[in-house]
Amino acid sequence: MTTVASPPARPMAATIAAAPAAWIVSRGQDLAWFQGSVLAGLALLAFFVAAPHLDATNAGPWHPVVLAVLLWGIVFDGTHVWGTYARSYLADDAASRATLPGRWAWAVLAVGPAIALGAAPWFGFFLVAANLWGYWHLVRQHYGFLMLYRRRAGEHDRRGARLDALLLWVGCAYPYLRFSLSDAYVASGLPLLLPPPMLAALRLPLDLAFAATAAGLAGLMLGGRIEAFRPGPKHLLLAVVTGFHILVFAALDNLLAILATLTIFHNLQYHRIVWQYERGRGRVPSGSLARYLALGLAFGAVWYGARVFGVAAASSEPLRNVLLGLGWGVAFHHYLVDARIWRIRRSPEVARTLDDGARAS
């Protein structure tokens, strides 16, 4: 593999003009689904900002925020997990099922309920770990799209890939860490990993460290120090994802609302990439769009009916924690499956199928 170098004296205008058309599907499709789906997140963010505040004193099943999260979970998150199963377990070709985890993976459904019933004092730490895994999975999915864009652009320099990944992870890790030091995190009831006086004291150092690191990484990218800077779709994705994550954590103080707002962006991206993969196989997910959506909505209603509405309506803490743990267990299984079935570098067949799907779109 060779590194593409940019002549030092080359004008920026010439660099921009030389940038290849490196869209995953096409310009219109990418802008609508992979970058433009952030508009759904902004709409949900606006709703949560305007809605009555949700806290421990009013978190009932009929609170507008709870109902909005329930609706998001059924229509968007549940259907996107169904997309994972339609593209893997329910696929009619062996290649689509080849990288699935063994039966052991289903055991993750029982982890949360087991802790809730057998180690209740540790359940708060389970929720901390669950949120961390969920956030890592979310950012990792954006990383996957970033690497797809690099592949489409013919960018194979590993140093450039590491720089792109650092920009993404630094931009997304900062708002999460900043939230973990906030009063809103303290009010969430999750276990504190640091003494409260340290939380406020660490905020400014974190802000300064982020500003310095982000400026340094951006300088390396824009200056072409690692690989030639050719503005393209991946840079738009980087800007949209990191900017959106910072905005959401700055505007919201409830983890339930933050989870829904950040994930709806990914949900829509995911539906499009599943559709592209299935087109590359010469089929439609679940046999038809209507069947795909109907089964996804049914799955989401069962999952989120318990995960959100059931938790909000539960009258006892043990029952509430069991339902929470089970809801996270379904998410855990999705994370395990998803981490295996989209490994483009390890599975050239997946890459070829996505290419075929792009040509068929």
C-alpha positions in Angstrom: 0.0 0.0 0.0 1.3 3.5 -0.8 0.7 6.8 0.9 -0.7 9.5 -1.3 1.4 12.7 -0.8 0.3 16.2 -1.7 2.9 18.6 -3.3 3.7 21.3 -0.8 3.0 24.1 -3.3 -0.3 22.8 -4.6 -3.1 25.4 -4.2 -6.0 24.4 -1.9 -8.5 24.9 -4.8 -6.7 22.4 -6.9 -6.7 19.9 -4.0 -10.4 20.3 -3.5 -11.1 20.0 -7.3 -9.1 16.7 -7.3 -11.0 15.1 -4.5 -12.7 11.9 -5.8 -16.4 11.3 -5.6 -16.2 9.0 -2.5 -19.8 8.4 -1.6 -20.9 5.1 0.0 -24.0 4.9 -2.2 -24.4 8.2 -4.0 -24.2 11.9 -3.2 -28.0 12.3 -2.7 -28.4 9.0 -0.8 -25.5 9.7 1.5 -26.5 13.2 2.3 -30.1 12.1 3.0 -29.2 9.0 5.2 -25.7 9.1 6.5 -25.2 12.8 7.2 -28.7 14.2 6.8 -30.3 11.8 9.3 -28.9 14.0 12.0 -31.9 16.2 11.3 -34.1 13.6 13.0 -31.8 13.9 16.0 -32.1 17.7 16.0 -35.9 17.4 15.9 -35.9 15.1 18.8 -33.5 17.3 20.7 -35.8 20.3 20.2 -38.7 18.3 21.6 -36.8 17.2 24.7 -35.6 20.8 25.3 -39.2 22.1 25.1 -40.8 19.2 27.0 -41.5 19.3 30.8 -38.4 18.3 32.7 -38.1 14.6 33.6 -36.6 13.7 37.0 -37.1 11.1 39.8 -40.1 12.9 41.2 -42.3 12.8 38.0 -40.9 9.8 36.0 -44.2 8.1 35.3 -45.2 6.2 32.2 -47.3 9.1 30.9 -44.6 11.7 31.1 -44.1 13.3 27.6 -40.4 12.4 27.7 -41.1 8.8 28.6 -43.7 8.5 25.9 -41.3 10.1 23.3 -38.6 7.6 24.2 -41.1 4.8 24.0 -42.1 5.9 20.5 -38.5 6.3 19.4 -37.7 2.8 20.8 -40.5 1.1 18.9 -40.3 3.0 15.6 -36.6 3.5 15.3 -34.4 1.5 17.7 -36.5 -1.7 17.7 -36.7 -1.7 13.9 -33.0 -1.1 13.5 -32.2 -4.1 15.8 -34.6 -6.1 13.7 -32.6 -5.1 10.7 -29.5 -6.7 12.3 -31.4 -10.0 12.7 -33.0 -9.8 9.2 -29.5 -9.3 7.7 -27.9 -12.1 9.7 -29.9 -14.8 11.6 -32.8 -14.7 9.1 -30.8 -14.4 5.9 -31.1 -17.3 3.5 -27.4 -17.4 2.5 -24.6 -18.9 4.6 -22.2 -16.0 4.0 -24.5 -13.6 5.8 -24.6 -15.8 8.9 -20.9 -16.9 8.8 -19.6 -14.5 11.4 -22.4 -14.8 13.9 -21.4 -15.5 17.5 -22.3 -18.9 19.0 -25.3 -19.7 21.2 -23.4 -18.4 24.2 -24.1 -14.8 23.0 -27.8 -15.2 24.1 -26.7 -15.5 27.7 -26.1 -11.8 27.8 -29.9 -11.4 28.1 -29.7 -12.8 31.6 -26.8 -10.8 32.9 -28.8 -7.7 34.0 -31.7 -9.6 35.6 -29.2 -11.9 37.4 -27.4 -8.9 38.9 -30.7 -7.2 39.8 -31.9 -10.3 41.7 -28.6 -11.7 43.1 -26.3 -8.7 43.5 -28.7 -5.7 43.8 -26.1 -3.4 45.4 -24.0 -3.7 42.2 -26.8 -3.0 39.8 -25.9 0.7 39.6 -22.4 -0.2 38.4 -24.0 -2.6 35.9 -25.9 0.4 34.5 -22.7 2.5 34.3 -21.1 -0.3 32.3 -24.2 -0.7 30.1 -24.2 2.9 29.2 -20.5 2.9 28.5 -20.8 -0.1 26.2 -23.9 1.4 24.5 -22.0 4.7 23.8 -18.9 2.8 22.6 -21.1 0.8 20.2 -22.8 4.0 18.9 -19.5 5.7 18.2 -18.0 2.5 16.8 -20.8 2.5 14.2 -20.0 6.0 13.1 -16.3 4.8 12.9 -17.5 2.0 10.5 -19.0 4.6 8.2 -15.9 6.7 8.4 -13.8 3.7 7.3 -16.3 3.0 4.5 -15.7 6.5 3.2 -11.9 6.0 3.4 -12.3 2.8 1.4 -14.5 4.5 -1.3 -11.9 7.3 -1.6 -9.0 4.8 -2.0 -7.3 6.0 1.2 -5.3 3.2 2.6 -2.7 4.9 4.7 -3.0 3.5 8.2 -1.7 6.7 9.8 -4.4 8.6 8.1 -7.0 6.1 9.3 -5.7 6.5 12.9 -5.9 10.3 12.6 -9.5 10.1 11.4 -10.4 7.7 14.2 -8.7 9.9 16.8 -10.7 12.9 15.6 -13.9 11.0 15.9 -13.2 9.4 19.3 -11.8 12.5 20.9 -14.8 14.5 19.6 -17.3 12.0 21.0 -15.5 11.0 24.2 -15.2 14.6 25.4 -18.9 15.4 25.8 -19.5 12.0 27.5 -16.7 12.6 30.0 -17.8 16.2 30.5 -21.3 14.9 31.3 -19.9 12.4 33.8 -18.4 15.3 35.7 -21.6 17.3 35.7 -24.4 17.9 38.3 -26.8 16.2 35.9 -24.8 13.0 36.3 -24.9 13.3 40.0 -28.7 13.7 39.9 -29.0 10.6 37.7 -28.5 8.4 40.7 -25.7 6.4 39.0 -22.7 5.5 41.2 -20.1 8.2 41.4 -16.6 7.0 40.5 -14.9 10.1 41.9 -15.6 12.2 45.1 -18.1 15.0 44.3 -15.6 17.8 45.0 -13.3 16.4 42.3 -16.0 16.5 39.6 -16.2 20.3 39.5 -12.4 20.7 39.8 -11.8 18.4 36.7 -14.2 20.2 34.3 -11.9 23.0 33.3 -8.8 20.8 32.8 -10.9 18.5 30.7 -12.1 21.4 28.6 -8.6 22.7 28.0 -7.2 19.3 27.2 -10.0 18.7 24.7 -9.4 22.1 23.0 -5.7 21.5 22.8 -6.0 17.9 21.5 -8.7 18.8 19.0 -6.7 21.7 17.7 -3.6 19.6 17.3 -5.4 16.8 15.5 -7.2 19.2 13.2 -3.9 20.9 12.4 -2.4 17.6 11.4 -5.4 16.8 9.2 -5.7 20.3 7.5 -2.0 20.7 7.1 -1.6 17.4 5.3 1.0 16.2 7.8 -0.2 12.6 7.8 -1.9 12.2 4.4 -3.1 14.6 1.7 -6.1 16.6 2.8 -8.9 16.1 0.3 -12.2 17.5 1.6 -14.9 14.9 1.1 -17.9 13.1 2.6 -15.9 11.6 5.5 -15.0 15.1 6.8 -18.7 16.1 6.7 -19.5 13.0 8.6 -16.8 13.8 11.2 -18.1 17.3 11.7 -21.7 16.3 11.9 -21.2 13.5 14.4 -18.8 15.2 16.7 -20.7 18.5 16.6 -24.0 16.8 17.3 -22.7 14.8 20.2 -21.3 17.9 21.8 -24.6 19.8 21.3 -26.8 17.0 22.7 -24.7 16.6 25.9 -24.7 20.4 26.4 -28.4 20.8 25.9 -29.9 17.8 27.7 -29.4 16.5 31.3 -31.3 13.3 31.2 -29.6 10.1 30.1 -32.8 8.6 28.7 -33.4 11.6 26.5 -29.7 11.7 25.5 -29.7 8.0 24.5 -32.7 8.5 22.2 -31.5 11.7 20.7 -28.0 10.4 19.8 -29.2 7.0 18.6 -32.0 8.1 16.2 -29.2 9.4 14.0 -27.6 6.0 13.9 -30.9 4.2 13.6 -31.6 5.8 10.2 -28.0 5.3 9.0 -28.3 1.6 9.9 -31.5 1.0 8.0 -29.9 2.4 4.9 -26.8 0.3 5.1 -28.8 -2.9 5.8 -30.9 -2.1 2.8 -27.8 -1.7 0.7 -26.3 -5.0 1.9 -29.6 -6.8 1.1 -29.8 -5.2 -2.4 -26.2 -6.5 -3.0 -27.6 -10.0 -2.2 -30.4 -9.4 -4.7 -33.2 -9.3 -2.1 -35.1 -7.0 0.3 -34.9 -7.4 4.1 -37.5 -9.8 5.5 -38.9 -10.3 2.0 -40.6 -6.9 1.6 -40.5 -3.4 3.0 -43.9 -3.8 4.6 -43.0 -7.1 6.3 -39.6 -5.7 7.4 -41.3 -2.7 9.1 -44.2 -4.7 10.6 -41.9 -7.2 12.2 -39.5 -4.5 13.3 -42.3 -2.5 14.9 -43.6 -5.6 16.7 -40.2 -6.4 18.0 -39.7 -2.8 19.1 -43.1 -2.8 20.9 -42.2 -5.9 22.9 -38.7 -4.7 23.7 -39.4 -1.1 24.6 -42.8 -1.8 26.1 -40.9 -3.5 28.9 -37.7 -1.4 28.7 -39.4 2.0 29.0 -43.1 1.8 29.7 -42.8 -1.2 32.0 -39.9 0.3 33.9 -41.7 3.6 34.4 -44.9 1.8 35.6 -43.2 -0.7 37.9 -44.1 -0.3 41.5 -41.1 -2.1 43.0 -37.4 -1.5 42.5 -36.5 -5.2 42.0 -39.0 -5.5 39.2 -37.9 -2.2 37.7 -34.3 -3.4 37.7 -35.1 -6.8 36.2 -36.9 -5.1 33.3 -34.0 -2.6 32.9 -31.5 -5.4 32.9 -33.5 -7.4 30.4 -33.8 -4.4 28.1 -30.1 -3.8 28.2 -29.5 -7.6 27.6 -31.3 -7.3 24.2 -29.1 -4.3 23.4 -26.0 -6.3 24.5 -26.8 -9.1 22.1 -27.3 -6.6 19.3 -23.9 -5.1 20.1 -22.2 -8.6 19.9 -23.8 -9.5 16.6 -23.3 -6.1 15.0 -19.6 -6.1 15.9 -19.1 -9.3 13.9 -21.3 -9.0 10.8 -19.9 -5.7 9.5 -16.1 -6.5 9.7 -15.2 -5.2 6.2 -11.4 -5.7 6.6 -11.8 -9.2 7.9 -14.6 -10.2 5.5 -14.1 -9.0 1.9 -17.4 -10.6 1.1 -19.2 -8.0 3.1 -17.4 -5.2 1.3 -18.2 -6.7 -2.1 -21.8 -7.0 -1.2 -22.0 -3.4 -0.1 -20.4 -2.4 -3.4 -22.9 -4.5 -5.3 -25.7 -2.9 -3.3 -24.5 0.6 -4.2 -24.5 -0.2 -7.9 -28.0 -1.6 -7.6 -29.4 1.4 -5.8 
